[in-house]
């Protein structure tokens, strides 16, 4: 009986040792690590503006708000694309005591230059760009990431081919975070548009979507492949 127990114990130890050896061999498997990069430029199709209106009293503020909604509606902006942001009362001001801010969204069909001209009113205190974006940015991001992965595989193929080796199964795929946003403010456009003072705006300046730089997407995928 003791001999049987010892033999069983020896067999179990042998099995565990063999399992550990197999794991060690898997870890030491030959592999190649490469990074694929892909880029894409996307045309913006949406701008979100922040706008402020001002008045000396609440009645005037209500009138200014009504005029704002009418002006936006006449330029093709829907009510659901207008959002209230904040309201402020300055008790110490001798002139403008009430201000109210909104955000509204326009698309590529909007005549932005005409909209600016229509909003060139005394009751408008400021007009800023909040975001520039593309409504299908998620699909474009996915496409760029797939292309980056394909680029990594292609790189592994030609590198290993140069030493008469082949690319095996993918062991690891890691997306490298780049913290890019889907709402990008191109520098050239920001310098022209941000914090626009309507009273002194350059009437000859082109505020159309054609004057906006493309959104640039860039992604990197790090991969590890088995070497055959």
C-alpha positions in Angstrom: 0.0 0.0 0.0 2.8 2.4 0.9 4.5 1.6 -2.4 1.3 2.3 -4.3 0.9 5.7 -2.6 4.5 6.7 -3.3 4.2 5.6 -6.9 1.0 7.6 -7.3 2.6 10.6 -5.7 5.6 10.3 -8.0 3.3 10.1 -11.1 1.4 13.2 -10.0 4.6 15.1 -9.5 5.8 14.0 -12.9 2.6 15.1 -14.6 2.8 18.6 -12.9 6.4 18.9 -13.9 5.6 18.0 -17.5 2.8 20.6 -17.5 5.1 23.3 -16.2 7.7 22.4 -18.9 5.1 22.7 -21.6 4.0 26.1 -20.3 7.6 27.2 -20.2 8.1 26.1 -23.8 5.0 28.0 -24.9 6.3 31.2 -23.3 9.6 30.8 -25.1 7.8 30.4 -28.4 9.6 32.4 -31.1 7.6 35.5 -32.0 7.8 38.8 -33.8 6.4 42.1 -32.5 5.5 44.8 -34.9 3.4 48.0 -34.9 1.0 49.0 -37.7 0.0 52.7 -38.3 -2.9 54.0 -40.4 -4.2 57.5 -41.1 -7.3 59.1 -42.7 -8.6 62.6 -43.3 -12.3 63.2 -42.7 -14.3 66.2 -43.9 -16.3 67.8 -41.1 -20.1 67.9 -41.6 -21.2 69.5 -38.4 -20.4 72.6 -36.3 -21.7 73.3 -32.8 -21.8 77.0 -31.9 -22.1 78.6 -28.5 -24.0 81.9 -28.5 -24.8 84.4 -25.8 -27.7 87.0 -25.7 -28.0 90.0 -23.5 -30.7 92.3 -22.1 -31.3 95.0 -19.5 -34.3 93.2 -18.0 -36.1 89.8 -18.1 -38.7 91.0 -20.6 -36.0 92.1 -23.1 -34.2 88.9 -22.5 -37.3 86.9 -23.4 -37.7 89.0 -26.6 -34.0 88.4 -27.5 -34.4 84.7 -27.0 -37.5 84.7 -29.3 -35.5 86.6 -32.0 -32.7 84.1 -31.6 -34.9 81.1 -32.2 -36.6 82.8 -35.2 -33.2 83.7 -36.7 -31.9 80.2 -36.3 -35.1 78.7 -37.7 -35.0 80.9 -40.8 -31.4 79.6 -41.4 -32.5 75.9 -41.2 -31.6 75.2 -37.5 -34.2 72.9 -35.9 -35.5 73.5 -32.4 -34.1 70.2 -31.2 -30.6 71.3 -32.3 -30.7 74.3 -29.9 -29.8 73.7 -26.3 -30.0 76.0 -23.3 -26.7 76.2 -21.4 -26.9 78.9 -18.7 -28.4 82.1 -17.5 -26.7 84.9 -15.5 -27.9 88.0 -13.7 -25.4 90.8 -12.9 -26.8 92.9 -10.1 -23.9 95.3 -10.2 -24.0 96.2 -13.9 -25.4 99.6 -14.9 -26.2 98.4 -18.5 -26.5 94.7 -19.4 -27.9 92.9 -16.3 -29.1 89.6 -17.9 -27.3 87.2 -20.1 -28.3 83.8 -21.4 -26.2 81.2 -23.4 -27.2 78.5 -25.8 -25.6 76.0 -28.1 -26.9 75.2 -31.6 -25.8 72.8 -34.3 -25.5 73.4 -38.1 -24.6 71.1 -40.9 -22.9 71.4 -44.2 -26.1 72.6 -45.9 -26.2 75.7 -43.7 -25.1 79.0 -45.2 -22.9 79.9 -42.3 -21.9 83.3 -43.7 -25.6 84.3 -44.0 -26.2 83.0 -40.5 -23.4 85.2 -39.1 -24.9 88.2 -41.0 -28.3 87.6 -39.5 -26.9 87.2 -36.0 -25.1 90.5 -36.2 -27.4 92.1 -33.7 -27.0 94.2 -30.6 -28.7 91.6 -28.5 -26.0 89.0 -29.3 -23.1 89.3 -26.9 -20.8 86.6 -28.3 -20.6 83.7 -30.8 -18.0 80.9 -30.4 -17.3 77.5 -31.9 -17.8 74.7 -29.4 -17.0 71.7 -31.6 -16.3 70.7 -35.2 -17.1 67.1 -35.9 -18.2 64.4 -38.4 -21.4 62.5 -37.6 -20.0 59.2 -39.0 -16.7 59.5 -37.2 -17.1 56.2 -35.3 -17.2 54.3 -38.7 -14.1 56.1 -39.9 -12.3 55.3 -36.6 -13.1 51.6 -37.0 -11.8 51.6 -40.6 -8.5 53.3 -39.6 -8.0 50.8 -36.8 -8.6 47.9 -39.2 -6.1 49.3 -41.7 -3.6 49.7 -38.9 -3.9 46.0 -38.0 -3.6 45.0 -41.6 -0.5 47.2 -41.9 1.0 45.4 -38.9 0.4 42.0 -40.5 1.9 43.1 -43.8 5.0 44.4 -42.0 5.4 41.0 -40.2 5.0 39.2 -43.4 7.7 41.0 -45.3 10.1 41.1 -42.4 9.9 37.4 -41.8 9.9 36.7 -45.5 13.3 38.3 -45.8 14.7 35.6 -43.5 12.7 32.7 -45.1 10.2 32.6 -42.2 6.4 32.8 -42.2 3.9 34.7 -40.0 1.9 32.4 -37.7 -1.1 33.1 -35.6 -1.5 36.4 -33.7 -0.4 36.0 -30.1 -1.3 39.5 -29.0 -3.1 42.6 -30.4 -2.9 45.9 -28.5 -4.4 49.2 -29.5 -2.1 52.1 -28.7 -4.2 54.9 -27.1 -3.8 58.3 -28.9 -6.5 60.3 -27.0 -7.7 61.8 -30.2 -11.2 63.2 -30.1 -14.0 62.9 -32.7 -14.6 66.6 -32.4 -11.4 68.3 -33.6 -10.8 72.1 -33.8 -8.4 72.7 -36.7 -6.0 75.5 -35.7 -6.4 77.5 -38.9 -10.1 77.6 -38.5 -10.1 78.3 -34.8 -7.9 81.4 -35.3 -10.5 82.8 -37.6 -13.7 81.7 -35.9 -13.2 81.4 -32.1 -14.7 84.1 -30.0 -16.0 86.1 -33.0 -17.1 89.6 -32.3 -20.0 90.1 -34.7 -19.9 93.8 -34.7 -16.4 93.9 -36.1 -16.5 90.7 -38.1 -14.9 90.8 -41.5 -17.7 90.6 -44.0 -15.4 89.3 -46.7 -14.3 86.3 -44.7 -15.5 82.9 -45.9 -17.2 81.1 -43.0 -18.4 78.1 -45.1 -17.6 74.4 -44.5 -15.2 74.5 -47.4 -12.9 76.7 -45.4 -12.6 74.1 -42.6 -9.6 71.8 -42.5 -10.2 68.1 -42.5 -10.2 66.1 -39.3 -7.1 63.9 -39.2 -7.4 60.4 -37.7 -4.3 58.3 -36.8 -4.2 55.0 -35.0 -1.4 52.5 -34.1 -1.9 48.8 -33.4 0.9 46.8 -31.7 0.8 43.1 -32.5 2.8 39.9 -31.8 2.8 37.0 -34.2 4.2 33.5 -34.0 7.2 32.8 -36.2 6.8 29.7 -38.4 
